Amino acid sequence: MAERAHYTSAKFNDDINEFERCGLETEYLSGFPAPFVKKSPIKIGMRYLESLKIEKNQTVLVIGELETLSISGLIIDDRGYINLQKGNICGIGGLNQYYTLKKKYEYPYARPEKTPEFKR
């Protein structure tokens, strides 16, 4: 699914549905206007607020507001934590590099009085 989802970022003409073209089934949630990938266990809908041009490196910072969030119960563990590995979620680096996510460690909530002494 990652490969199909990747290609939805291509600059298709307005008359082409990128989900159909890339073989992804759509789902609409909570009256949100844009479609989501139906098989995705995490769906995040943002509303555009503004864009700020960053002169230093000629990039644009896009600012949005969370409008809808859907997380499948199948990836939530018995403590209420999201288990990305269980959901077969992939991560992205840059624009076109995808990685598998595997839980490696879990640490307690960090508190100053419970921070171990680390040697340099």
Buried (B, 14 or more C-beta within 10 A) or exposed (E): EEEBBBEBEEEEEEEEEBBEEBEBEEBEBEEBEEBBBEEBBBBEBBEEEEEEEEEEEEEEEEEEEEBBEBEBEEBBEEEEEBBBEBBEBBEEEEEEEEEEEEEEEEEEEEEEEEEEEEEE
